[in-house]
Amino acid sequence: MTSKEKSKSSTFQSKTAGWKHSVPVRYVLFLLFVVLFYVSLAPKLLPERYNIVIGQPSDKEILAPVQIPNNKATLKAQEQAAEKQKDIYKIVPLRNEVLVTQLLDRILRLNQDDQVSREDKISIYRQELPSKVQEYTQNFIMINKLSSIYSESLLEEMKKRINEQAYHISEETFIKIPRLTPEDISEMKPVAKDIVARLTGDQVTEAPSVRAKVAEQVSSSMLSKRISREVAQELIRLVITPNNFRDDEATKEAKVLARESTEPVYIKQGDVLVAKGERITEEMYNLLDQNGLLKDEVNYRPQLGLLLMSLLLGFGLIMYMRQSEGAARFKYNNVQLVMLLLIFAITILSIHVVNILQSPQRPYIGYLAPIATGAMLITLLIDIPLAYISSIVLGILASIILNSHQGQIFDFYFGFFAVIISFVSIFSIHRASQRSTILKAGIMVCLFGSLSVFTLVLLNENGWTQSNTLYAIGFAFAGGLLTTILVIGLMPFFEVSFGILSALKLVELSNPNHPLLRKLLTETPGTYHHSVMVGNLSEAAAEAIGANGLLCRVGSYYHDIGKTKRPSYFIENQNNMENPHDFIDPKLSKSIIVAHARDGVEMLKEYKLPKPIRDIAEQHHGTTFLHFFYHKALRIAEEQGVEPDFTETDFRYPGPKAQSKEAAVVGIADSVEAAVRSLRKPTVEQVESMIEKIIKSRLDDHQFNECDLTMRELDVIAKTLMETVMGIFHSRIEYPEDIKKPKGNDEKDKGREASGSEAGLEQ
């Protein structure tokens, strides 16, 4: 290799190491992840704070960053609810009919006592009858105090009301009572008992109004004597007392319950708290202070908490990517990290856009967020395991950004929803082979998103109305369609901007109807068949070592496209014709042979094929040595008796050497296929020896120095190629037990096979 070529290769490697695999750049990208998380969560977790002074006008309009409680309005609403609460009354059955019976029994006994004069009887009745009522009431109250059936305040209210509404019998009645005969009393007793029971059977709040009905009731009774009716009326009025009393304790409890049941009054997110230029009142100041909207030079705890949360999320993501490959290596290059950062930014931005449309009254709009967009793009463009861990991180972010509940950081509903649809999208698209697969994955997101929402509704029916449930399911379904649109629209952007060859793009490029593949098939059918065989071999070998097998297969289809410019100069296309290299100078032959790599790159650029495909076409030969034409040139120079004016370097491909595992694998498979095809009757030993020879030759020639193939991987490649070659050329390869010992040697055939094998090494 010339110093110029070495310098070019060194510069290329330096640029690659300086950008794609630079550790400092990786740290910068890690910090950018932390910044992205901090900035995206700050509006939710760190509302803007204001420096205002009571009595001074506000220099800006202050809006509610989230839904915040309006304590003053809530307190006013609670007081109004308490005022509307009516007093609680309870009916306390005194059984006044028992009392009237007791009074009549006392009258009967006293009237029958002849030793007591009439004047004494009148005096006794004047004292005992009212006291009997008071004593009956006091006994009832005392008994119920001990039994705790009624509250003490209710019994006190009862005593007070009965005393206030006590009835005073007329003096004339006391004079008439001693004149009652036992027959009169016996007749009065059932009538009085019945009327008292009837009048006190309903609630009696005001006794006078009920006593006014007594005269009518007694007049319509069976009492025949006037004196009996008059005395009965007075006794009935005496025993009728209120039985419906205001319960202060129950009333207080009802008012407290009314206050507690009053829905809090909230200031809606985005409502104006303070208008620009409005003078700050103490009430406004307290409202802003209570909701943490005033600047506090001392309290940095929320900012520190958010910073730590962002660091933990970023650290977890980066450490997963590091540990996924092993402690000594980092699986993803910086280009992939930049792409991952951009995917996160786009997904988070879409969540914020949906959050703008969301409100505490309409939280279900959050299910419209295309959260699965990030998971699908990472799966298609980077890696499936990384998509799973990224889905968890995005689920955490979504549960914070879409949370509309005051006083809590995370909303489990949206976190659960985000993780479910992301995992479903990864599973649905991880083997995508065409663009329509994205649509199918989107439909799965629609269905499982709606199902996850319905599951949450079943778990918490009280928090959902029927209309909200339908809206939430509808928005979840629409979110899946929106995700599909975004992924289909963003895929070409990432493929073009980052030179990414997604599985979908590779499958599209492998279509035989592609103009270059049709050109290869029609103009160089031998090369086309060779390329297909190389694709099969390289794909199997690449997958065996964990490289991109699909890229190897598609890259193999295009790796020899440059041969279409001079097809007859390549052995696989020389059917029934003489080899033109037999009639031209070996230096010219060398130029024609090595030019196919450069010509192929130019053609691929013209058709705008991605760089990884062009790299395989350019690097699959590396800087390998064309032994056949070099020795042919030496032989001609010797025959002509002149000193060779060339060196081995002049008979090498210009390179560069393989920069990736895929390019190296295609180069090995290319040589193996050509070599095996050149053998007339290959045996297992010949094939195995040839594969080992090809790999060892490239290894000794330092062709793998600029890619990260290991010796162990080269052994795996050799073993896999051996198995695949035997599968492809099964009918041609003779196994040891089938080989018969030849009776003689066909020198012509052996020479042809040796010549073909050597030529195969140079293709």
Residue pairs with C-beta under 8 A, 6 or more apart in sequence:
1 9
1 623
1 649
1 652
1 655
2 649
5 623
5 654
5 655
8 656
9 655
9 656
9 657
9 706
12 656
12 659
13 659
13 706
16 659
19 25
19 334
19 335
20 333
20 334
20 335
21 330
21 333
21 334
22 334
25 334
26 330
26 334
26 337
29 334
29 337
29 338
29 341
30 314
30 318
32 341
33 313
33 314
33 317
33 318
33 341
33 344
34 307
34 310
34 311
34 313
34 314
35 310
36 341
36 344
36 345
36 348
37 309
37 310
37 313
37 314
37 397
38 306
38 307
38 310
40 348
40 352
40 397
40 401
41 306
41 309
41 310
41 397
41 400
41 401
42 306
43 65
43 352
44 66
44 400
44 401
44 403
45 302
45 305
45 306
45 400
45 409
46 302
46 303
46 306
47 65
47 66
47 291
47 292
47 293
48 65
48 293
49 292
49 293
49 294
49 295
49 296
50 58
50 60
50 62
50 288
50 293
50 294
50 295
51 294
51 295
52 58
52 274
52 280
52 285
52 288
52 294
53 280
54 280
54 281
54 282
54 285
55 279
55 280
56 279
56 280
57 277
57 278
57 279
57 280
58 274
58 275
58 276
58 277
58 278
58 279
58 280
59 276
60 276
61 272
61 274
61 275
61 276
62 272
62 273
62 274
62 288
62 293
63 270
63 271
63 272
63 273
64 267
64 268
64 269
64 270
64 271
64 272
64 273
65 269
65 293
66 269
66 404
66 406
67 266
67 267
67 268
67 269
67 360
67 404
67 406
68 266
68 267
68 291
68 406
69 264
69 265
69 266
69 267
69 291
69 406
70 264
70 265
70 266
70 267
70 287
71 287
71 290
72 283
72 287
73 265
74 262
74 264
74 265
77 262
77 263
77 265
78 258
78 259
78 262
79 259
81 258
81 259
81 261
81 262
82 255
82 256
82 258
82 259
84 258
85 251
85 254
85 255
85 258
87 246
87 247
87 251
88 246
88 247
88 250
88 251
88 254
89 203
89 205
89 244
89 245
89 246
89 247
90 150
90 154
90 244
90 245
90 247
90 250
91 203
91 243
91 244
92 144
92 150
92 154
92 158
92 243
92 244
92 245
93 200
93 243
94 136
94 137
94 140
94 200
94 241
94 243
96 196
96 197
96 200
96 239
96 240
96 241
97 193
97 194
97 196
97 197
97 200
97 239
99 132
99 133
99 136
99 196
99 239
100 192
100 193
100 196
100 235
100 236
100 239
101 189
101 192
101 193
102 132
102 136
103 129
103 132
103 235
103 238
103 239
104 185
104 188
104 189
104 192
104 235
106 128
106 132
107 125
107 177
107 180
107 185
108 182
108 185
108 186
110 116
110 121
110 124
110 125
110 178
111 121
111 177
111 178
111 180
111 181
111 182
111 185
112 182
116 124
118 178
121 177
121 178
122 174
122 175
122 177
122 178
125 174
125 177
125 178
126 171
126 174
129 169
129 174
129 235
129 238
130 166
130 168
130 169
130 238
133 166
133 238
133 239
133 241
134 163
134 166
137 158
137 159
137 162
137 241
138 159
141 155
141 158
141 159
144 150
144 155
145 152
145 155
150 158
151 247
151 248
151 249
151 250
153 247
153 248
153 249
154 245
154 247
154 248
154 249
154 250
157 245
157 246
157 247
157 248
158 242
158 245
161 242
161 245
162 241
162 242
165 206
165 207
165 208
165 241
165 242
166 241
167 207
167 211
167 237
167 238
167 240
169 234
169 235
169 237
169 238
170 234
173 230
173 231
173 234
176 227
176 230
176 231
177 231
179 227
180 188
180 227
180 228
180 231
184 225
184 227
184 228
187 222
187 223
187 224
187 228
188 223
188 228
188 231
188 232
188 235
191 218
191 221
191 222
191 223
191 232
192 232
192 235
192 236
195 214
195 217
195 218
195 221
195 232
195 236
196 236
196 239
196 240
198 217
199 210
199 213
199 214
199 217
199 236
199 240
200 210
200 240
200 241
200 243
203 243
203 244
204 210
204 240
204 241
204 242
204 243
204 244
205 242
205 244
206 242
207 240
207 241
207 242
210 240
211 236
211 237
211 240
214 233
214 236
214 237
214 240
215 233
217 236
218 229
218 232
218 233
218 236
219 229
221 229
221 232
223 229
223 232
266 360
266 406
267 273
268 359
268 360
268 361
269 359
269 360
269 404
273 284
273 287
273 288
273 293
274 280
274 284
274 288
278 284
285 294
288 294
292 302
313 393
313 396
313 397
316 389
316 393
317 389
317 390
317 393
320 386
320 389
321 330
321 331
321 332
321 386
322 330
322 331
324 331
324 385
324 386
325 331
331 383
332 340
332 382
332 383
332 386
335 498
336 382
338 498
339 381
339 382
339 494
339 498
339 500
340 378
340 382
340 386
340 390
342 494
343 373
343 374
343 377
343 378
343 381
343 390
343 494
344 374
344 390
344 393
344 394
346 373
346 374
346 486
346 490
347 370
347 371
347 373
347 374
347 394
348 394
348 397
348 401
350 369
350 370
350 373
350 486
351 369
351 371
351 397
351 398
351 401
351 402
352 401
354 365
354 366
354 368
354 369
354 402
355 366
355 369
355 401
355 402
357 365
357 368
358 365
358 366
358 402
358 404
359 365
359 404
360 404
362 471
363 402
363 404
364 468
364 471
364 472
364 475
365 475
366 402
366 404
366 414
366 475
367 414
367 417
367 449
367 453
367 472
367 475
367 476
367 479
368 475
368 476
368 478
368 479
368 482
369 398
369 402
369 414
369 418
369 479
370 479
370 482
370 483
370 486
371 394
371 395
371 398
371 417
371 418
371 421
371 422
371 479
371 483
372 418
372 421
372 422
372 424
372 425
372 445
372 480
372 483
373 483
373 486
373 487
373 490
374 390
374 391
374 394
374 422
375 387
375 388
375 390
375 391
375 394
375 422
375 423
375 425
375 426
376 387
376 425
376 426
376 429
376 438
376 441
376 483
376 487
377 487
377 490
377 491
377 494
378 386
378 387
378 390
379 387
379 425
379 426
379 429
379 430
380 429
380 432
380 487
380 491
380 502
380 503
380 504
381 491
381 494
381 495
381 498
381 500
381 502
384 426
384 430
387 422
387 426
388 423
388 426
391 418
391 419
391 422
391 423
391 426
392 419
394 418
394 422
395 415
395 416
395 418
395 419
395 422
396 410
396 415
398 414
398 415
398 417
398 418
399 410
399 411
399 412
399 413
399 414
399 415
399 418
400 409
400 410
400 411
402 411
402 414
403 409
403 410
403 411
403 414
404 411
405 411
413 456
416 452
416 456
417 449
417 452
417 453
417 456
417 476
420 448
420 449
420 452
421 445
421 448
421 449
421 452
421 479
421 480
421 483
424 444
424 445
424 448
425 441
425 442
425 444
425 445
425 483
428 437
428 440
428 441
428 444
428 445
429 437
429 438
429 441
431 437
432 438
432 441
432 503
432 504
433 503
433 504
433 507
434 504
434 507
434 508
435 488
435 504
437 504
438 484
438 487
438 488
438 491
438 504
439 484
439 488
441 484
442 480
442 481
442 483
442 484
442 487
443 480
443 484
444 480
445 479
445 480
445 483
445 484
446 476
446 477
446 478
446 479
446 480
446 481
447 477
447 480
449 476
449 477
449 479
449 480
450 473
450 476
450 477
452 476
453 469
453 472
453 473
453 476
454 469
454 473
457 464
457 469
457 472
464 472
491 502
491 504
494 500
494 502
495 501
495 502
495 505
495 610
499 610
499 611
499 612
500 610
501 551
501 554
501 610
501 612
501 613
503 550
505 610
506 550
506 551
506 554
507 550
509 554
509 557
509 558
509 609
509 610
509 613
510 553
510 554
510 557
511 517
512 518
512 521
515 607
516 558
516 561
516 603
516 604
516 607
516 609
517 528
517 557
517 558
519 561
519 564
520 527
520 528
520 531
520 557
520 560
520 561
520 564
521 528
523 564
523 567
524 560
524 563
524 564
524 567
524 570
524 572
524 573
525 573
526 567
526 570
526 572
526 573
526 574
526 575
527 560
527 563
527 564
527 567
527 570
527 572
527 573
529 572
530 560
530 572
530 673
530 674
530 677
531 556
531 557
531 558
531 559
531 560
532 556
532 557
533 673
533 677
533 728
534 556
534 559
534 666
534 669
534 670
534 673
535 552
535 553
535 554
535 556
535 557
536 553
536 724
536 728
537 556
537 669
537 672
537 673
537 721
537 724
537 725
537 728
538 549
538 552
538 553
538 555
538 556
538 662
538 665
538 666
538 668
538 669
538 670
539 549
539 550
539 552
539 553
539 556
540 549
540 720
540 721
540 723
540 724
541 552
541 665
541 668
541 669
541 716
541 717
541 720
541 721
541 724
542 548
542 549
542 551
542 552
542 661
542 662
542 665
543 549
544 716
544 717
544 719
544 720
545 661
545 665
545 709
545 713
545 716
545 717
547 661
547 662
547 665
548 662
551 612
551 613
551 616
551 662
552 616
552 662
552 665
552 666
552 669
554 613
555 612
555 613
555 616
555 617
555 620
555 662
555 663
555 666
556 616
556 666
556 669
556 670
558 600
558 604
558 609
558 613
558 616
558 617
559 600
559 616
559 617
559 620
559 666
559 670
560 570
560 596
560 600
560 617
560 670
561 600
561 603
561 604
561 617
562 595
562 596
562 597
562 598
562 599
562 600
562 601
562 602
562 603
562 617
563 570
563 573
563 596
563 600
564 603
565 595
565 596
565 599
566 592
566 595
566 596
567 573
568 574
568 577
568 580
569 580
569 581
569 589
569 592
569 593
570 593
570 596
570 763
571 579
571 674
571 678
571 756
571 759
571 763
572 674
572 677
581 589
581 629
585 633
585 636
586 629
586 630
586 632
586 633
586 636
587 629
587 633
587 646
587 650
589 629
589 632
590 626
590 629
590 630
590 650
590 651
593 626
593 629
593 762
594 621
594 626
594 652
594 653
594 654
597 617
597 618
597 620
597 621
597 653
597 654
598 618
598 654
600 617
600 618
601 614
601 617
601 618
604 613
604 614
604 617
605 614
612 660
612 662
615 659
615 660
615 663
616 662
616 663
616 666
618 656
619 655
619 656
619 657
619 658
619 659
619 660
619 663
619 667
620 658
620 663
620 666
620 667
620 670
621 653
621 667
621 670
622 653
622 655
622 656
622 657
622 658
622 667
622 698
622 701
622 703
623 652
623 653
623 654
623 655
623 656
623 657
623 701
623 703
624 652
624 653
624 667
624 698
624 701
624 703
624 762
625 648
625 651
625 652
625 701
626 651
626 652
626 653
626 762
627 758
627 761
627 762
628 755
628 758
628 759
628 762
629 651
629 762
630 648
630 651
633 644
633 646
633 651
634 644
637 643
637 644
656 706
657 702
657 703
657 704
657 705
657 706
657 707
658 664
658 667
658 703
658 704
658 706
658 707
659 706
659 707
660 707
661 707
661 708
661 709
661 713
663 707
664 703
664 704
664 707
664 709
665 717
667 698
667 703
668 694
668 695
668 698
668 717
668 721
669 721
670 763
671 694
671 698
671 760
671 761
671 763
672 690
672 691
672 694
672 721
672 725
674 759
674 760
674 761
674 763
675 690
675 694
675 757
675 760
675 761
676 682
676 687
676 690
676 725
676 729
676 760
677 760
678 753
678 756
678 757
678 759
678 760
679 686
679 687
679 690
679 753
679 756
679 757
680 749
680 752
680 753
681 732
681 734
682 729
682 732
682 733
682 734
683 733
683 734
683 735
683 736
683 739
684 726
684 733
684 734
684 735
684 736
685 736
687 722
687 725
687 726
687 729
687 733
688 722
690 757
691 718
691 721
691 722
691 725
692 718
694 761
695 714
695 717
695 718
697 761
698 704
699 714
704 714
709 717
725 733
726 733
